[in-house]
Amino acid sequence: MTSNETQASNTIAIYDDRMTAIVDPDATLQKLADGAVHTEGSVYLPKDESVVYSDAHDNRLLRWSAKDGVTVLRHPSDYQNGNCLDLDNRLVSCSGGLRAIIRQEPNGEWIVLVDRYQGKRLNSPNDLVVKRDGSIWFTDPPYGITEPNQGYGGEQEQPGSYVYRFDPATGVINAIVTDMLRPNGLTFSPDECTLYVSDSSAFNLPDGYHYIRAYDVVSDRQVANGRVFAVIDPGQPDGLCVDEPGHVFATAQDGVQIYTSEGTLLGKILVPEVCANITFGGKTGNRLFIAAGHALYAIDLKTKGVK
């Protein structure tokens, strides 16, 4: 521990007193499920109080519920990674194998929404978020091309790794963020005026980054003022989410790190496996589900996620 850190429990590390308004210092981390190769892309489904998540390295899509435990929804899943719900509560996912954004229709069928930009194949969509206007914003690093357990390989056709905005209503796709090396997780501030994007390029590039960048959302198709929001250590940042007051929750090697909207680290939820993705859920929205290593974890907080 550093001199300014207080170890409140085996689960919670407090760096700033404001952390205690977010999570009880004696909160308990629960392991809900185990047995995956690498969990990712957690999303909470209010209709049946379940969590859908990816076993990204074993090419499976899983579902957990307190009633049924773990069930397999898709195998193979075409290396699904990030998952979320659209405005009609349909599952929308990143497919590293198909190099596409896909959606599950009411009849259960999965369809491709978009797999190209300017006539060339996407790299391998990794994570996504649906904005209040229905547009899908997603990151597109090349991990499904370069890593044998994240896709089917192939040639990279895009000149870089971008953050895209796709409008399902019009079919229009735009490259919004083009100045990052390996954009990975992303989320918006509660007012959707700030876009946060993690860069995990230190994962496999010697001169890569392990930070989160923030951008001002100028319009529905433009961001500005890109800057470093927080440097993540240890490891690299992956999935991100925000709560109603605007705190930024970031996954890291040692757990979930929690920041103010100004970038001050308040504390950590310590997890015994490397964290990849997080989502808020539960009946009141205050339960944080954590996809980490081989497992799915959960912890109850004093704050709620943004709906």
Buried (B, 14 or more C-beta within 10 A) or exposed (E): EEEEBBEBBEBBBBBBEBBBEBBBBEBEBEBBBEEBEBBBBBBBBEEEBBBBBBBBBBBBBBBBBEEEEBEEBBEEBBBBBBBBBBEEEBBBBBBBBBBBBBBBEEEEEBEBBBBBBEEEBBBBBBBBBBBEEEBBBBBBBBBBBBBEBBBBEBEBBBEBBBBBBBBBEEEEBBBBBEEBBBBBBBBBBBEBEBBBBBBBBBBEEEEBBBBBBBBEBEEEEEBEEBEEBBEBBEBBBBBBBBBBBBBBBBBBBBBBBBBBBEBEBBBBBBBBBBBBBBBBBBEEBBBBBBBBBBBBBBBBBEBBBBE
